[in-house]
């Protein structure tokens, strides 16, 4: 468990970052000047597109030789687009979509494999796997938002990757590859940036790294970052009038008037992120190396990142404090070696994360009041008044995760190649959620307060444990020098358990469904205690053909798997567990290079069949409490591709895009307790969240002005409409998002070891809606949608220096 407050003090924060940057700035410049000059000369010697090395198949290979759909964001691309967060790099990945409530509160998907209902702490495992180097960082509920700095690349592997990357890679895998310690030479860098939103507050960041060879066998790499992002959303004043139970207060006409004056504030959603990384590399001999690594990050996001379009531009009206504090570390160890001429690797990781979230939940009360259900907002006090019925949401999650992978691989230059291994993972989430009406426990409605849970009208305290074990392998056979067949498979077992309490006061006082237990504390009783075990396999067949040395085509059939799980009781009854869902992927792709390396064009046509879609819903009579159901089958098919072209020296043109259609292939309905359907999504209903197209285009021109390396770059991002919910009635309440486009502009110059740049993101200040959300389930809060937007115009200046 992460110790809250560890490494959080301002003294540590600034001493560590400033100390590292001060040491870097004092370094000699001569070697860096020579290196920069050499790099410039190399870049000017031709117009070939940059070669990219990836590890998507758990071997180092040229991107153009890997017969799967991979998009790689290199250090140059990450720097040129000022990428520092998941929002930034997802914008550059057309096959990727996401649903978010703010920093550290996102779920990501590939190729439209999303039902729009993930992100629940006691719901489905993520549909997308996330790795940092060799270690999985996929977490229950919301993904980690790792600050992007000193990265070797970001790899996006589209389609199910169940053979090599396991159960959470149903839709794809995202890999964040860090720069490793290097024993061959010293290097260091420092970056400083001032920025701000033209419609919000100022910000800035400072980052630095140093690679220190201790001797010819030992090196250490240290990284530190500190980022403040200004807010841009205003929490504005609002008055609400609730209708009380008839006869409750004749003097006011049975109404209660409240306002949020205590919480109004402009630009109330700033974000502070700081942390660092330390990695040590020890070469034991010519064949074996040992690399321990520790990453720590603390992030505090104030305010709400959803806006209410009915209140005006970039405005919301919250009636309680909003904050998300995300504190985590990842300790990993990688051992690489050789036995004879086979490569051997062990990668182990220990991850711990604590998340404190406080959010406005008042629209739950507003929605019930609007529906005429006055009992949901009438809470009399002993003093003769009434409680403010606006609910507050507080949650705390303590995550842990340990993972171990051991694998071997045969020599990569042989006509028959094998890679295989064993994997084990155990992750936990001790989750607590409080749905609070302040003063409830001491009011005349105290019977509605959950026993032992203070003012909670609904309380959840559960311990979730997910365990995975797998054996995996891939065999590649060069049938001919230019024709390769690859077969892969993975056998796995999953064992998931859930223990604790979830419910209202009525659930806590029902002795037929809630029982005393010493297995878990901080609960009035236990009404959830179940375990689900599964086993199965995923497989892959791939045939690749190099028609010419620079032209490859391939065909792939692959499968993905996500385990089932346990539902909590709702409507006073135990709900059955939900089953696993699977994906069958059919893909035709190509990797091509033309014009002596100046033009690269890659792409794929895909057709994915999604079986047993896991979907979060609230059954009628469940008061908004969600469960997971299997919604039947769906299909996603489309085209994705990317092109990079250097027509002349200094000019680089690039574009990437995805066009797809994802929809149900059979009707799915919600049912009441009698089995009667209460809402349906007919066959052909589009899956939510993923836009029907998403494209990026970039033009960058590099040139010399006297002795200064200079550049100017323009970037266009556009996406089509997306639906917001699966059920017809829910989608009618929320409505689709509209197509939009944004444009970024940057320019800069540099000399020797330093560079300076100016940039503007979303130059024309467009308000693109990335997703539509509600505070509670759409069936209740659908009349009060909130939008997650692209960030408004963001401008800044950055200076950086590198030392070698």
Secondary structure, DSSP 8 states (H G I E B T S, - for coil): ---TTTT--HHHHHHHHHHHHHHHHTS-SHHHHHHHHHHHHHHTT-------EE-TTSS-EEGGG--S-EEEEEHHHHHHTT--SHHHHHTT-TTEEEEESSTT-EEEEETT---S----TTS---SEEEEETTEE---SSS-------SEEEEEEEES--HHHH-TT-SSEEEEEEE----SS--EEEEEEEEEEETTS-EEEEEEEEEEEEEETTEEEEEEEEEEEE----EE---EEEEE--TTS-GGGTSEEEEE-GGG-BTT---EEEEEEEEEEEEE-SSS-EEEEEEEEEEEEEES-SEE-GGG-TTEE--SS--EEEEEEEEEEEEEEEEETTEEEEEEEEEEEEEEEEEEE-HHHHHHHHHTT-GGGT--B-TTS-B-----EEEEEEEEEEEEEEEEEE--TTSSEEEEEEEEEEEEEEEEEEEEE-TTGGGSTTGGGS-TTSTTEEEEEEEEEEEEEEEEEEEEEEEEETTEEEEEEEEEEEEEEEEEEEEE-HHHHT-TTT-B--SSSSSSSSB-EEEEEEEEEEEEEEEEEEEEETTEEEEEEEEEEEE--B----BTTB----B--EEEEEEEEEEEEEEGGGTEEEEEEEEEEEEES-EEEE--TTSTT--EEEE---EEEEEEEEEEEEEEETTEEEEEEEEEEEEEESS-EEEE-TTS-EEEEE-TT-B-SSS-SEEEEEEEEEEEEETTEEEEEEEEEEEE--B---SSHHHHHHH--B--EEEEEEEEEEEETTEEEEEEEESTT----EEEEE-SS-HHHHTTS-EEEE----EEEEEEEEEE-
